[in-house]
């Protein structure tokens, strides 16, 4: 009997240790897997090449500095641009062939940086970002009505070099573009060595649900881009203006959610309970050995 008691006093603690280690691993492994996976299901069309990811950063955003070093910490996405050939007035060739996009957010505001090559700096150089408003599907061309797509609404953030500011707009098809009465968007551009860098900034959420796209953390929304080369030709006419522009189709945008440490708390509680159980069991075994 005494041998059995001493044997149990050695074996049971080892069993308990194995149990709580296993419990810890079973809890921590899903947590680690959760960290690697996105907070919400990623759409089939989203990937590193066609989705803009905006990490959460601490401190202020580089809202007024398109050349700030912090932009290098944001992942870069690159998108092809094509001349707008579907609706009058068409353009058969566009200056900008592609553009790079980076984004950051601080939990309150979002900043989106567009970068693209343009041989000359001109007063009418311009760029825009477009979003769908609400859950209603819309065409990337100003929400233009199509055979299988009802028109708009879309929210457009516009910047032009000579205006040196951002403009918050809405449209439900070509010819319906209008400037909002309220203005939540800010923008600033910087030109250097044949490259434009333009940063747009706006709160993630506004109080204008019918006009502004709302940007949830951890979810995907649609985003599109447009760029105008404001160079003038020999007659003095601007090369690209209005519907004459370089455009992209819809892509994906995601403001990353804050990390979720809830699983770690549960793991710590489970390990603490296992240790407490082990302590009580060993104490009872020692009392039994002395009996």
N, C-alpha and C positions, 0 to 999 in steps of 0.2 A: 504493500500500500504506500509506504513512504517513497519507494522508487517511482511509483506512478505519479505521486504528487510532484516530486522533483522533475520528473520528465515532462509533465504538463506545464510546469512553471517555465520550462525552457522552450517548449514547442509552441504553446498558445501565443506568447508575445510575437513570435516570428510569423505565425499565421495572421495575427492582427495587423502587423506591419505590412504584410503582403496585401491584405485586404484594403487598407487605406491608401496604399500606393496605387493599387489598381483603380480604386475609386477616383483618386486624383487624376490619373492618366485618362480615365474615361471621360472626365469632365473637361480637363484642359485641352485634350485633343480636338474636340468639337469647337472649342473657343478659338484655337489656333486656325482651324479650317475656316471658321467664320470670318476671321480677320483677312484671310486671303481672298475670300469671295466677296463680291459687291453686296451692299446692304439690301439691294432689291434685284430681282431677276433682270439680267442684261438682255436687251432685245437681240434678236438674231442678227440684225444688220450692224450692230455695234461692235467695234473692235478698236485696236490701237490706231489703225489707219484712218478711221472715219468717225471717231467720237472725241469730243473735246471734254477733258476731265479737269475740273477746277478744284484743286486741293484746298483744304481749310488751313489758313495761316493765322498766326497770332500777330497782333500789332496792326498797324495801318496798312492799307492797300496802296500800291503805287499808282493812284488814280490820276495824278498829274505828271507822271514821268514814264513815258513809253520806253525809255532806255534804262530803267532801273535794273540793277544787277539781280534783284529778287525774281525777275521774270525767268531767269535761267533755271530756277528751281521748279518751275511749272512744266509738266509734260507738253511736248509740242505735237500738234496734229497738222497735217498738210492736206489741202483740198484742191482738186482741179477746178479751174474756172473756164467758162465757155461764153462766147458771144451770145447775146439774147437774140434769137432768130425766130421766135414763135409769134410775137405780136408786133404790130407797127408801133413806133418806127424801129425797124430791125437794124441790126449791125452784124456784118459778116465776119469781122475780125476784131478782136479786143486786145489791148496792150497787155493786160495782166493775164497770165496763163495759169497761175496757181497762187495760193496764199497760205501762210502758216498762221496758226491760232494757238494762243496760250491763254489760260484763265486762272484766276485765284479768287477766293472769297474768304471773308472773316466771320461768317455766321450772320452778318447783317447786310453787307453789301457785296456785290460781285464786280470784278474788273476783268474785261476781255480784251486781249491784245491781238490786233491784226498786223501782219507784216507781209509786205509784197514789194516786188521790184517794179519801178517806174523810172524810165530814163531821165525824165525832167520833172522838176517841181513846178506846178502851175496853180494859179489861184483857184481854178475850178476842179482840181483833183478832189475826189470824194470817195467815201466808203460807207457801207451800211451793214447792219446785222438785222436779221428778221427772225421772228418767232411766231408760232401759232398762239392764238389766245384761247384759253380754255381747252375743252376736249374735242372741239369741232375741227375736223380735218380740212386743210386748205392747201391750195397749190402754192409752190414756193415763189411764183411770179405774182407778188402783191395779192395773193389769195384769189387769183383770177378764177372765175367759174369754169369748170371743165365738164365733159360728158358725165363722168362718174365722181366728180368732186365739187361739192357746193362751194360757192365763193366765200372766202375769208371767215372770220376776221384775222388779220395779222397785225403784229406790233413791230414797227420798224424803228431802229435806232440809227440816225443819220448824222454824218459829219462831213463838212466841206472845209477845205483849207482856208479859203478867204473869210469864212464865217468864224472859224476857230472856236466852235462850240458843238455840243451835241444837241440833237433835236429828237423829241419823242413823237412818233407818228403812228397812224393807223391807215389800213386800206382793206377793201373788200373787192379787189380787182383793179385792173388798169383804169386810170381816170378817176379813181375814188380816193387817192392819197390826200390825207389832211393832217395838219399839225394839231396835236392835243392842246387843250387849254392849260392843263397842268403839265409841267416838264420835270421829269424825274431823272432824265439821262444827262450825263456829263461826258465830254469827249475831248481828247487832246491828241494832236499829231506831231510827229517829229520826222523831218526828212534829212537823210544823210547818205552820201555815196550811192545814189540811185535807188534807195530803199525807203519806203514809207513804213513807219510804225505808228499805229493809231490805237489808243486805249479808250474803251467805253466803260463807264461805271454807272451802276444803278443799284438801289436796294433790291435784295432778293424778292421781297414782297412789297406791294404797294396797296393802297386802299381803293384802287381803280380796277376791279375785277373784269369789267366789260371791255376795257381798253388795253390793259397791260398784261403781258404774260407774267405769271407768278412762278418763281423758281424754287421748287422744293429741294431740300437737301437730301441726297441719297436716291433721287429719282431721275429718269431720263426725260428730256423734252427735245423737241425738234428745233434746229437752228439752220439758217441759210445766210449766204453772204453776197454782197454786190460791191463792185468797184468801178469807178469812173476815171478815165484818163482825161484831165481837163486841158490838155494841150490844144492850142488853136492851129488850124490849118492855114494855108496861104491866103485864104479869103477872110480870115479872122473868125471863122466859126469854130466853136468848141468841138473837138473830135468826138467826145462821148458825153451825152447828156440825156436826162430823162430815161426812156426805155432802152436807149443805146448804151449798153454797159456790159461788163463781164459779170456773170452770175454763177452761182453754184446751185445744186439741188439741195433738198433737205438732208441734214446729217443729224447727229445726236450730241446733246450737251448734258453734262451731269455735274452738279455741285456736290462734291463728296461730303458725306455725313461725318460727324465727329466719331472717333473710335468708341466702341461699346465695350466697357470693361465688366459688364454685369456677370459674365461667365466666370471671370476670375474671382469675384466675390463669392459666388456659389462654391467654387472649388476650395477657397480658403475655409468656408464654413464646414464643408464636408470633411476636409482634413482635420479641422479642429474637433469635430465630433468624433472622428475615428481615434484621435489621440486621447480624447477624454474617455472613450470606451475602453481603450487599452489600459489607461491608468487605473480605472476602476477594477478591471478584470485582474490585473497583476496584484493589486492590493488585496483583493479577495483570495487570490491564490496563496499569497504569503500568510494571510490569516489562517487559511486551511492547513498550511504546512506546520504552523506553530501549534495547531490544535492536537 
